[in-house]
Amino acid sequence: MMNKRFPVVLVGVLVSILAQAATYYGFKIGGVSVNSDNYQNVTGGGIDSGTVTYNPDTKVVTLTNVSIKRTGSNNRAIYNESCPNLRVRLVGNCNLVALDAAPVRAEQSTALDAIGDARVSIAGKNEDAIYIAGNCYVMLSGDRGSSFEIVATNSRAIACESEKAGVVYFEPGITATINGSKGCIVGVPKVLFSSYLENPLEMKLVGNSGGYKVVSGVTSWSKGQNEMVSPSNVSFDASAGTLVQNGSPVTSETVRITYAIPIQADYFPDANLRKYLLAQNYGKDGFIESSEIVNLKNLMVYGRNIASLTGVKYLKNLESIYAYSNNITSLTIGLDSLKTLSVANNGMTMLDVGGCSKLESLYVRNNQLATLHLSSVPTLKSVDLSENPS
């Protein structure tokens, strides 16, 4: 007897649930992959406190009062794996710590931006604190009043993968202390600085006693026109790729880089004005640093045979200038902070104070002013124009 096989048709409903996978944005915070599911509130992993949010349209991730502590190899606080031009906004007190891995690893260009009065600490042990692992840049920037502290124990503070064309930028506004027990900036081909008076750069590269160079393996060390390096006998040796002092690589010395105005003829053309500035405590080193400019409120230069006040525009926080009994025949001044200007007894024929929006007291007695327009200075409370041509 033959066995016959009959086709069996199963009639049913096949339900297929296709769950779309979340889109990975190319970076991790505290070991957590930031993606389309969690980008509005990134939690878990090594994020102990604070908030992390991301805007995929602008490629800006914001860390507010974040504390991250990671331990073990490859466990990083910030890891930019494949997100070009990622901007990390750091708000409030942010502490990024990793043991046995770089707290910050950049395989794509990454900007670390301290907002407002943010205090940012990046600390690594046994690995570099900031590691540039590719042909990209890491930028440190911030608002005036913000600060970075970058510390590496048993390693380098900022370093670059061997033979890669990495760049580190230090942008205006930041105050940074960089301390690596095996060097501060190592193997980064290009180092760039940028600063200006309204938002100056203040940076310390802390040398250590272990004999490691503070800076090494750097091809290009580019600082702006008004950045001052101290001690003054420290300079960059391009052939050696390091900072040198008296011909030897800097190791244990702490190097400061800050914005400063040189007391030179290019900035202050009048020799007698320069003589006065160089005699002051803030000018004895030949520069007026940004911190000194902030605190310089009064300029007392009366009776010194000064013929020109050109250059006082750099002293942005001046509230009073007493320059009477000199030889200043022409003066155009525009300082937003200035409240008192005394330029009596100068033989002055031209005066323009239109740029002094807070000026309250003006003393121009005994000059040769035929006209003086003050309509643009509504804040004036006291004016002495006596003994000028009517």
C-alpha positions as CSV (number, residue, x, y, z in Angstrom):
1,M,0.0,0.0,0.0
2,M,1.4,3.3,-1.0
3,N,1.5,6.2,1.4
4,K,0.1,9.3,-0.2
5,R,1.3,12.7,0.9
6,F,-1.1,15.5,0.6
7,P,0.0,19.1,0.7
8,V,-1.1,20.9,3.9
9,V,-1.9,24.5,3.7
10,L,-1.6,26.4,6.9
11,V,-3.7,29.5,6.8
12,G,-2.7,32.1,9.4
13,V,-1.6,35.6,9.9
14,L,2.1,36.2,10.0
15,V,2.8,39.3,12.1
16,S,6.2,40.9,11.6
17,I,7.2,43.7,13.9
18,L,10.1,45.6,12.4
19,A,11.6,47.7,15.1
20,Q,13.7,50.4,13.6
21,A,17.1,50.6,15.3
22,A,18.1,53.9,17.0
23,T,20.5,56.1,15.0
24,Y,23.9,56.3,16.6
25,Y,25.3,59.9,16.5
26,G,28.9,58.8,16.6
27,F,30.0,59.6,20.1
28,K,29.7,58.4,23.7
29,I,29.3,60.3,27.0
30,G,30.3,58.4,30.1
31,G,30.3,55.2,28.0
32,V,26.7,55.8,26.8
33,S,26.1,55.8,23.1
34,V,24.2,59.0,22.2
35,N,21.4,58.1,19.7
36,S,18.0,59.1,18.4
37,D,16.3,57.4,21.4
38,N,18.2,59.0,24.3
39,Y,19.6,62.3,22.9
40,Q,17.2,64.5,24.8
41,N,18.3,63.0,28.2
42,V,21.4,60.9,28.2
43,T,21.7,58.9,31.4
44,G,23.4,55.8,32.8
45,G,26.9,54.4,32.3
46,G,29.5,56.5,34.1
47,I,27.3,59.7,34.3
48,D,27.0,60.0,38.1
49,S,25.2,63.4,38.2
50,G,24.2,66.3,36.1
51,T,22.4,66.4,32.7
52,V,23.4,65.6,29.2
53,T,21.4,66.6,26.1
54,Y,22.2,66.7,22.4
55,N,21.0,68.7,19.4
56,P,21.6,66.6,16.3
57,D,20.9,69.5,14.0
58,T,23.7,71.7,15.4
59,K,26.0,68.8,16.6
60,V,26.1,70.4,20.1
61,V,26.0,68.2,23.2
62,T,25.5,70.1,26.5
63,L,26.9,68.8,29.8
64,T,25.6,70.7,32.8
65,N,27.1,70.1,36.2
66,V,28.1,66.7,35.0
67,S,30.3,64.3,37.0
68,I,31.7,61.3,35.2
69,K,34.1,58.8,36.6
70,R,35.2,55.8,34.5
71,T,37.6,53.0,35.3
72,G,39.2,50.4,33.1
73,S,40.7,50.3,29.6
74,N,38.6,52.0,26.9
75,N,36.2,53.5,29.5
76,R,36.2,57.2,28.6
77,A,34.3,60.2,29.7
78,I,33.9,61.7,26.2
79,Y,34.7,59.6,23.1
80,N,34.1,61.2,19.7
81,E,34.3,58.2,17.4
82,S,32.7,59.4,14.2
83,C,30.9,62.8,14.6
84,P,32.8,65.5,12.7
85,N,33.0,68.9,14.3
86,L,31.3,67.9,17.5
87,R,30.9,70.8,20.0
88,V,30.7,70.0,23.7
89,R,29.2,72.8,25.8
90,L,30.3,72.5,29.4
91,V,28.1,74.4,31.9
92,G,28.6,74.8,35.6
93,N,31.0,72.5,37.4
94,C,32.0,69.5,35.2
95,N,34.3,66.8,36.3
96,L,35.5,64.2,33.7
97,V,37.7,61.5,35.2
98,A,39.0,58.3,33.8
99,L,41.4,55.7,35.2
100,D,43.4,53.6,32.7
101,A,41.8,55.4,29.7
102,A,41.9,58.9,28.2
103,P,39.0,60.9,29.7
104,V,38.7,62.6,26.3
105,R,39.5,60.8,23.1
106,A,38.9,62.5,19.7
107,E,38.9,60.6,16.5
108,Q,37.0,63.5,14.9
109,S,37.4,67.2,15.4
110,T,36.0,68.2,18.7
111,A,35.5,71.6,20.5
112,L,35.3,71.8,24.3
113,D,33.6,75.0,25.1
114,A,33.3,76.3,28.7
115,I,30.2,78.4,29.1
116,G,29.9,81.4,31.4
117,D,31.9,80.8,34.6
118,A,32.2,77.0,34.1
119,R,34.8,75.1,36.0
120,V,36.0,72.1,34.0
121,S,38.2,69.4,35.3
122,I,39.6,66.7,33.0
123,A,41.7,64.2,35.0
124,G,43.3,61.0,33.7
125,K,45.6,58.4,35.4
126,N,47.9,56.1,33.5
127,E,46.6,57.4,30.2
128,D,46.7,60.9,28.5
129,A,44.0,63.3,29.7
130,I,43.1,64.4,26.1
131,Y,44.1,62.2,23.3
132,I,43.8,63.2,19.6
133,A,43.6,59.9,17.7
134,G,43.5,61.1,14.1
135,N,43.8,63.8,11.5
136,C,41.6,66.2,13.4
137,Y,41.7,69.0,16.0
138,V,40.7,69.5,19.6
139,M,39.7,73.1,20.5
140,L,39.5,74.5,24.0
141,S,37.5,77.7,24.2
142,G,35.4,79.5,26.7
143,D,33.8,82.6,28.0
144,R,35.8,85.0,30.2
145,G,35.7,83.7,33.7
146,S,35.6,80.0,32.7
147,S,38.5,77.7,33.5
148,F,39.9,74.3,32.5
149,E,42.2,72.1,34.7
150,I,43.7,69.3,32.7
151,V,45.7,66.8,34.7
152,A,47.4,63.5,33.8
153,T,49.0,61.3,36.4
154,N,51.7,59.0,35.1
155,S,51.0,60.2,31.6
156,R,50.7,63.2,29.3
157,A,48.1,66.0,29.5
158,I,47.4,66.5,25.8
159,A,48.9,64.1,23.3
160,C,48.4,63.0,19.7
161,E,48.6,59.6,18.0
162,S,52.0,58.9,16.5
163,E,52.4,60.3,12.9
164,K,48.9,61.8,12.8
165,A,48.3,65.4,11.8
166,G,46.5,66.5,14.9
167,V,46.0,70.1,16.0
168,V,45.1,71.7,19.3
169,Y,43.6,75.2,19.4
170,F,43.5,77.4,22.5
171,E,40.8,79.9,21.9
172,P,40.1,83.3,23.6
173,G,38.5,83.4,27.0
174,I,39.9,80.4,28.7
175,T,42.0,80.1,31.8
176,A,43.7,76.8,31.6
177,T,46.1,74.9,33.8
178,I,47.7,71.9,32.0
179,N,49.7,69.5,34.1
180,G,51.0,66.2,32.8
181,S,53.6,64.2,34.8
182,K,55.1,63.1,31.5
183,G,54.6,66.4,29.6
184,C,51.8,68.9,29.0
185,I,51.6,68.9,25.2
186,V,53.3,66.0,23.5
187,G,53.4,64.8,19.9
188,V,50.8,67.3,18.6
189,P,52.1,68.6,15.3
190,K,50.4,72.0,15.4
191,V,49.6,74.1,18.5
192,L,47.6,77.4,17.9
193,F,46.8,80.2,20.3
194,S,44.3,83.0,19.9
195,S,43.5,85.9,22.3
196,Y,42.2,89.4,22.4
197,L,41.8,92.0,25.1
198,E,38.0,91.6,25.7
199,N,38.5,87.8,26.0
200,P,42.1,87.1,26.8
201,L,43.8,83.7,27.1
202,E,45.4,82.8,30.4
203,M,47.3,79.5,30.4
204,K,49.8,77.6,32.6
205,L,51.8,74.7,31.4
206,V,53.0,73.1,34.6
207,G,56.5,71.5,34.5
208,N,57.4,68.6,36.8
209,S,60.5,67.2,38.4
210,G,60.6,64.0,36.4
211,G,62.7,65.4,33.6
212,Y,60.0,65.2,31.0
213,K,59.7,68.1,28.5
214,V,56.8,70.4,29.1
215,V,56.3,70.5,25.3
216,S,57.7,68.1,22.8
217,G,57.1,66.7,19.3
218,V,55.4,69.9,18.1
219,T,56.1,71.1,14.6
220,S,54.3,74.4,14.7
221,W,53.8,76.6,17.7
222,S,51.8,79.7,16.7
223,K,50.8,82.4,19.1
224,G,49.0,85.7,18.3
225,Q,50.5,89.1,18.2
226,N,49.7,90.0,21.8
227,E,50.4,86.7,23.6
228,M,53.2,86.9,26.1
229,V,55.2,83.9,27.3
230,S,56.8,84.0,30.7
231,P,59.5,83.5,31.9
232,S,60.6,85.9,29.1
233,N,63.6,83.7,28.2
234,V,61.4,80.8,27.2
235,S,60.9,80.4,23.4
236,F,59.8,77.7,21.0
237,D,62.6,75.9,19.1
238,A,61.0,74.6,15.9
239,S,64.0,72.4,15.0
240,A,63.6,70.6,18.4
241,G,59.8,70.8,18.6
242,T,59.9,72.0,22.2
243,L,60.0,75.0,24.5
244,V,63.5,76.0,25.5
245,Q,65.0,78.2,28.2
246,N,68.5,79.4,27.8
247,G,69.0,76.7,25.1
248,S,67.7,73.8,27.1
249,P,64.3,72.1,26.9
250,V,61.9,73.3,29.6
251,T,61.1,70.5,32.1
252,S,60.4,71.7,35.6
253,E,59.6,75.3,34.8
254,T,56.0,76.4,34.7
255,V,55.3,78.4,31.6
256,R,52.6,81.1,31.4
257,I,51.0,82.3,28.2
258,T,48.8,85.3,28.5
259,Y,47.5,88.3,26.6
260,A,49.6,91.4,27.1
261,I,50.2,94.9,25.6
262,P,53.9,95.6,25.0
263,I,55.0,99.0,26.3
264,Q,56.7,99.9,23.0
265,A,56.5,102.7,20.4
266,D,54.2,100.7,18.2
267,Y,51.6,100.8,20.9
268,F,52.5,103.9,22.9
269,P,54.3,106.3,20.5
270,D,55.0,109.0,23.1
271,A,58.3,108.4,24.9
272,N,57.3,110.1,28.1
273,L,54.1,108.1,28.4
274,R,56.1,104.9,27.9
275,K,58.6,106.1,30.6
276,Y,55.7,106.5,33.0
277,L,54.1,103.1,32.3
278,L,57.5,101.3,32.5
279,A,58.0,102.8,36.0
280,Q,54.8,101.4,37.4
281,N,54.6,98.0,39.1
282,Y,52.4,96.7,36.3
283,G,54.8,97.8,33.6
284,K,58.2,97.0,34.9
285,D,58.5,93.8,32.8
286,G,57.8,95.8,29.7
287,F,54.2,94.5,29.3
288,I,50.8,95.2,30.7
289,E,49.0,91.8,31.1
290,S,45.3,91.3,30.7
291,S,44.8,90.8,34.5
292,E,46.6,94.1,35.1
293,I,44.6,95.9,32.4
294,V,41.4,94.7,34.1
295,N,42.5,96.3,37.4
296,L,44.0,99.5,36.0
297,K,41.3,102.1,36.7
298,N,43.2,105.4,37.0
299,L,46.0,107.0,34.8
300,M,47.8,109.8,36.6
301,V,50.1,111.3,33.9
302,Y,49.8,115.1,34.6
303,G,52.9,117.4,34.2
304,R,55.1,114.9,32.3
305,N,55.7,116.6,29.0
306,I,53.5,114.1,27.2
307,A,52.5,115.1,23.7
308,S,50.2,112.1,22.8
309,L,47.9,109.7,24.7
310,T,47.8,107.3,21.7
311,G,47.7,103.8,23.1
312,V,45.4,104.4,26.1
313,K,42.7,102.7,24.1
314,Y,44.3,99.4,25.1
315,L,43.7,100.2,28.7
316,K,40.0,99.3,28.4
317,N,39.0,99.6,32.1
318,L,40.2,103.1,32.8
319,E,37.7,105.2,34.7
320,S,39.8,108.3,35.1
321,I,42.6,110.0,33.2
322,Y,44.4,113.0,34.7
323,A,46.7,114.3,32.0
324,Y,46.6,118.1,32.7
325,S,49.7,120.3,32.2
326,N,51.2,118.4,29.3
327,N,51.7,119.2,25.6
328,I,48.7,117.3,24.2
329,T,47.3,119.5,21.3
330,S,45.0,116.9,19.9
331,L,43.0,114.1,21.5
332,T,40.4,111.6,20.2
333,I,39.4,109.2,22.9
334,G,36.7,106.5,23.1
335,L,36.8,104.5,26.3
336,D,33.4,103.1,27.4
337,S,34.6,102.9,31.0
338,L,35.9,106.4,31.3
339,K,34.1,108.7,33.8
340,T,36.6,111.5,34.4
341,L,38.9,113.2,31.9
342,S,41.2,116.1,33.0
343,V,43.3,117.6,30.2
344,A,43.5,121.3,31.3
345,N,46.6,123.4,30.5
346,N,47.6,121.6,27.3
347,G,47.3,124.1,24.5
348,M,44.8,121.7,23.0
349,T,43.1,122.7,19.7
350,M,41.0,119.5,19.1
351,L,39.2,117.2,21.5
352,D,36.8,114.4,20.6
353,V,35.2,112.5,23.5
354,G,32.2,111.1,21.5
355,G,33.2,107.5,22.2
356,C,33.1,108.0,26.0
357,S,29.6,106.9,26.7
358,K,29.9,107.0,30.5
359,L,31.9,110.3,30.9
360,E,30.6,112.4,33.8
361,S,33.4,114.9,34.5
362,L,35.4,116.8,31.8
363,Y,38.0,119.4,32.7
364,V,39.6,121.3,29.7
365,R,40.3,124.6,31.2
366,N,43.0,126.8,29.6
367,N,43.3,125.3,26.2
368,Q,42.7,126.6,22.6
369,L,39.4,124.9,21.9
370,A,37.2,127.0,19.6
371,T,34.5,124.4,19.4
372,L,33.6,121.2,21.4
373,H,30.7,119.0,20.6
374,L,29.2,117.2,23.7
375,S,25.8,116.3,22.5
376,S,26.8,112.6,22.1
377,V,27.8,112.5,25.8
378,P,24.5,112.9,27.7
379,T,26.0,111.5,30.9
380,L,28.1,114.6,31.6
381,K,27.5,116.2,35.0
382,S,30.5,118.5,35.4
383,V,32.3,120.5,32.7
384,D,35.0,123.2,33.0
385,L,35.6,125.0,29.6
386,S,36.9,128.2,31.0
387,E,39.8,130.1,29.4
388,N,39.2,128.7,26.0
389,P,38.4,130.8,22.9
390,S,34.8,131.8,22.8
